[in-house]
Amino acid sequence: MGRKPTISRDRLLDLAEEIVCSGGGSALTIGALAQAAGISKGGVQYSFATKDDLVRAVIDRWTSQFDAMLGDDAAEDPVTFVRRYIAATRASQQAMNAKVAGLLVSYLEDPVNLSETRDWYLGIFRRLSGASPDAQAARVAFLAVEGLFLMRMNGIDEDGTWTDFLDDVEAILARLAG
């Protein structure tokens, strides 16, 4: 019978997120995670065989948490969905900051991960489909929020203006949509 693990997979993911938030994506290594957890590299590799597996698990966890905030009501109108998307973006910004950029870039270098990300966005655009003025306004607002997210990853939010820009997107969406 094998030894009982001394640290859970979830706890390792918590520590991995702390490493990324404090040191950036490049700081996340099997060795750094092992040191933070107080276990051997082999102990980490029991849960995550490679750094790629670890990065995928961190990204999958963040994506799952974000998707949970969005909910799964695909039948709602596009404007309501984008309003929830903006709210979820606001709520997720404490964990997702500019230091995560390196981790995301390395994640997207893998063609499989890039394909999954494209599929996720295609699903979003299916939810925002339609030719109505509200659907068009929702798509433009969504693209603005995504642009802000990318700009934030590149350091635009050093002076804390991120939420002001999200306020602007919401105000314009309210004016354009009924």
N, C-alpha and C positions, 0 to 999 in steps of 0.2 A: 504494500500500500504506500502511495506517495505521501510526501510531506504536505501538510496543510499550508496554503499560501499565507504569508504574513501580511500581505497588502493586497487589496482588491484592484481589479482592473479600473473601476470607477475612481478609486483614490489615485491611481497612476495617471489617469486622464486629468484629474484635478491638478495634480502636480505639474503635468505637462503644460496645461494652460497657464499656470503661474509662471513657469519658466519662459514661455512665449511672451507673456505680458510684461515680465520684468527685463528680459534680455533680447526679445525679438525672435523671429523664426529660426535664425541661424544658431541660436543658443540651445535649441532643442535637439539633444542627442540621446542615444541610449545610455551613455555614460553619465550625462548630466541628470537624466531622470533617475538612474540608479542611485546616484549620490543623494539627490533630493529625497528619495524614498527610503534611504538607508538600507538598500538591498544590493545584491550583486547585479551585474549586467545580465547574467543568465536569468535572474529573477524577473527582470523586465522583459527579457526575450521569451519568457514563458507565456506572457500575455501578448507581446508584440514582437514577432520574429525579427522584423527589420524596422529601420527608421521609417521607411515608406508605410509600413503597416501602422505604425504609431501616428504618423501625420494623418493618414486616412481616417483613423479612429477619432482624432481630435476634430477634424473637419466634419466628419459624419455626425459627431455629437453636436457641434455648433449648428449644423444644418437642421438636424432633428429638432433642436430646441427652438430655432427660428420658425420652422414649419409648424410646430405646435402652437406658437403664438399667432400664426396666420389662420389656423383652423383649416377645415377641409370642405367648407361649403362652396363648392365650385359653381353653384347656381346663383349666387348673389350677383348684384350688378357690379360692373367694373369700378365705379367710383367708391362704393363701400369697401371693396377689396383693397384698393390703393390706400384708402384712409387707414385700414388695418395694417397694411404693409408699412406705412409711415410710422404708425404707433409701434409696431414690432421692431422697426429699425431704431427708433428712439430707445426702446427698452433694452435692446441688445448691445448698445454702444459701450456699456461699461466693460463687457468682456471683449468686444471686437474693436481693437484700437489700431493705430497706425503700425504698431510693432508686429501685428499679425500679417502684414503685407508680405513679408518674406516667406512665411509659412504657406500662404495662399499661392504665391507665385510658384514655389517649388511643387506644391500639390498639382497645379494646373499644367506643369511640364509633362506629366504622365498623360498619354493619349486617352487612356481609359477614364481618368479623372476629368479630363477636359470634356469628353463625350457626356459623362454624367452631368456635368455642370451645364452644358448646352441643353441637355434634355430637361433639366430643372427650369431653365429660362423659357424653353418652348412651352412647358406646362403653364408658366406664369402668363405668357402671351395668349395661350388658349383661353385663360380665365379673363383676359382683357380684350377679347375679340369683339368685333362688331363695327358697324359704320356710323353709329349714332354719335352726336357731339359729345355725350358723356363718356362713351368708350374711347374716343379720341383724346379727350382731356385726361382720362385715367392713364392712358398709355404714355402721354407726354409727362405727366406727374411721376409715373413709375420710372421713366428714363431719367428724369431730373434727380430723383432720389438715388438711383444707381450711380449717376455721375458724381453726386456729392459723396457717396460712399467711396468711390475710387479716388476722388480728390482728397478725402480725409485720410485714406491709407497713405497718401503721399505728403501728409503733413499740413494740410490746410487748416486744421483745427487747433493749432497751437495757442490761439487766443480765445478759444471757446465759442467761436461763432457758428459751430455746426448746427446747434438747435435753432439758431436764428434763421439759417438757410432752410431748414425743414419747415419752420413756421411760414416762410415765404412760399414754399411749394404748396403747403396746405391752403394758404390764403388764395393763391391763384386757382387751385383746384376748386375751391368753394365758389369762386366767381365764375369759372367756366362751366361747372356742372350745376345742374338744377337743384 
